[in-house]
Amino acid sequence: MLRYAFCLVLLALPASAQNFTTAAEVKPILQATKGNWIAVREWNGQDLIYFTHLESWRCGLAELRYGVNGGLPEVWKMDPCFEGTAQANAIGADRLPYVALPLGSVQRVDIMLIFDDGSTDSAGFDRAAVLMPG
């Protein structure tokens, strides 16, 4: 219900107010949608960890780190924010917003976000909670 109300508020904002290119603008959205930060998909004999949601709200992020199964976090390289365009958060057509790993190997994914204001947020996801239906 909270997500639905939040979406209605976003839709009610004038188009000029919907830049979402700073930590102050994207942080509340990412906090409200934390359960959607990543997804795991079994595809073509691999586990794919999708970062699509975070890529879509990357403006306002300085860095995204992810760790698999308690491993050391790696930096996920993102496109820059396309500031000055109508769709600053757009994902490039040639961009693959996932990492591929061996099938069944992803049991847990830990995410750390570092915002452009220096603040951080993090979450951990068990496979069953983020596994896309086949």
PEQUIRA-V824149 format. One record per residue. N is the residue number from 1. NEAR is the number of other C-alpha atoms within 10 Angstrom. D_LAST is the distance of its C-alpha to the last C-alpha in whole Angstrom. Layout:
<<N NEAR D_LAST> <N NEAR D_LAST>>
This chain:
<<1 6 27> <2 9 28> <3 11 25> <4 9 26> <5 10 30> <6 15 29> <7 12 28> <8 11 31> <9 10 33> <10 14 31> <11 11 32> <12 9 35> <13 10 36> <14 8 38> <15 9 37> <16 7 39> <17 9 38> <18 12 34> <19 17 35> <20 18 33> <21 19 34> <22 17 36> <23 23 35> <24 13 36> <25 16 34> <26 18 31> <27 20 31> <28 12 31> <29 17 28> <30 19 26> <31 13 27> <32 12 26> <33 15 23> <34 17 22> <35 14 19> <36 16 17> <37 20 19> <38 21 16> <39 21 12> <40 26 11> <41 21 8> <42 19 7> <43 11 9> <44 8 11> <45 11 12> <46 16 13> <47 20 12> <48 22 12> <49 22 14> <50 19 15> <51 21 18> <52 17 18> <53 16 19> <54 21 22> <55 25 23> <56 14 24> <57 24 26> <58 28 28> <59 26 31> <60 20 33> <61 25 31> <62 18 33> <63 17 31> <64 22 27> <65 16 27> <66 20 24> <67 17 24> <68 19 21> <69 15 22> <70 12 25> <71 11 26> <72 10 29> <73 15 28> <74 13 27> <75 12 28> <76 16 25> <77 11 27> <78 18 27> <79 14 29> <80 15 32> <81 20 32> <82 15 34> <83 12 36> <84 8 39> <85 10 36> <86 10 35> <87 13 31> <88 18 32> <89 22 28> <90 17 27> <91 20 24> <92 10 26> <93 6 25> <94 6 25> <95 10 23> <96 11 20> <97 19 19> <98 18 17> <99 13 18> <100 16 16> <101 15 17> <102 11 16> <103 14 13> <104 13 13> <105 12 16> <106 21 16> <107 14 17> <108 18 18> <109 22 19> <110 19 23> <111 19 24> <112 18 27> <113 21 28> <114 17 32> <115 21 33> <116 16 36> <117 12 39> <118 11 38> <119 12 36> <120 16 33> <121 13 30> <122 14 27> <123 13 24> <124 19 22> <125 22 18> <126 14 17> <127 19 14> <128 11 12> <129 12 14> <130 19 12> <131 19 9> <132 11 6> <133 7 4> <134 6 0>>
